[in-house]
Amino acid sequence: MTIRFYDSATSTIRDFQPVHPGEARIYYCGATVQGAPHIGHIRSGLVFDQLARWLSYRGLKVTTVRNVTDIDDKILANSASSCEDSYTGDHPREEWWALAYRFEKIFGQAYAALNIAPPIYEPRATGHIPEMFTLIQRLIDRGYAYPALDDSGDVYFDVRSWPQYGSLTHQSIDDMQDAPDADPRGKRDPRDFALWKGYKQGEPETASWVSPWGKGRPGWHLECSAMAGKYLGETFDIHGGGLDLRFPHHENEMAQSQAAGYGFANFWMHNGLVTYEGEKMSKSIGNTVSPEDMLAAARPLAVRYYLGQAHYRSVLDYRPTSLDEARIAVERIEAFLAKTQSYHSASSAVPAAFAEAMDDDLGIPQALAVLHEKVKAGNAALVAGGRAETEASEVYAMAKVLGLVELMNFGGSVDTGGEHAALDSLIQTMLAQRTEARAARDWAKADEIRDALAAAGVAIKDGASGSTWSLG
């Protein structure tokens, strides 16, 4: 068994050799929670869910860390503007931390709806300020960072001091744009990026921390380096994220981490973007599609299948017919498994051809071709009066590895996307009421709501990203 992945840093497909034998440690960039998710965010989460599931199937102990960026320029800007309150319909000024947490929960609900497994840990940037201080000071001591020349309290990474800067994206410093994250007047070079951002008049006091360089808050790129190092070690296996994060975010992460003396990521994996009929999705054009839009149009099973069917490095193009096509394809798998339930087993193994495709840079399209061929063969066996035991066992194993089984319905009627959306809306209202009751310490009311949901067959799971529900 040889697992191979494409490494963005070397632009080659390389054999995967874990840093720690028998383990796979993965960090991938999660949400910057200044607004609701779009399907590009969700595709990225799904890609690395598929990766983690496959490595786990291959017998590795998988540790996944997905960060939440809960302090950022855009979060502060959005909290300063009017924002509709999700419970009362009023338009108060929302505290930045309340806005961040509200959208963090929405991200969590979208992930859960599509059976994207929670990471082993999901750290927030605001919870790791001391680790950021340590990393900044280390870079200053090693000569790769400096406090701003204008006494603003900013601290910058000196890109020209690090000869390898630009190696992830294969470009020279002179060809790069200026770093837009802080006023360039205090920089040695306009391309230097902020590790620490000094407090500015008018910003919320709660959005700043006292540091050795003055009151302020962390730079975006620094946050991930500090959190990845804390939980996965100085050198770990895979760093992932969307293709749009390669520069400047991942380029800067790699530079500051390696300049600090750490190996950081052995592999860099980037998933492709999502387009709309060949065009980049843009709010100004009006061609964006949200997870809510998709889940209102189709079952979660079809949405997951659609978002996960292409090779992770390719562009995924959305068209008005995309979800219907995905629904037809995945419900064919579901129908076959519904007819052969007695042959499903947690110990079932995937076919060799499926494993070969997945081992080769997570070749989902080739793996799905094997899956559909087995469904076709199994249905043919059933028509001929056979039992299709082998095919059913293998199809179940493949669908399980791809995270599809939990979203399938092997009994009664299958609820449509519209029915799911209506049910979700009712349950979310009850969950909001339960959250309010718990905040008010009205435990009796909170328990009453929980018990009412349980009586209706709805299981509630409370987590760091809020409460999620499933049909028990």
Secondary structure, DSSP 8 states (H G I E B T S, - for coil): ---EEEETTTTEEEE---SSTTEEEEEE---B-SS---HHHHHHHHHHHHHHHHHHHTT-EEEEEE-BB---HHHHHHHHSB---TTT----B--HHHHHHHHHHHHHHHHHHTT----SB--BGGG-HHHHHHHHHHHHHTTSEEE-TTSSS-EEE-GGG-TTTTTTTT--GGGS---TTS-GGG-SSTT-EEEEEE--TTS-GGG-B--TT-SEEE-HHHHHHHHHHHHH-SEEEEEEEEGGGIIIIIHHHHHHHHHTT--EEEEEEEE--EEETTEE--TTTT----HHHHHHHS-HHHHHHHHHSS-TTS-EEE-TTHHHHHHHHHHHHHHHHHHTGGG--TT----HHHHHHHHBT--HHHHHHHHHHHHHHHHHHHHTT---HHHHHHHHHHHHHTT-GGG---SS----HHHHHHHHHHHHHHHHHHHHHHHTT-HHHHHHHHHHHHHTTEEEEEETTEEEEEE-
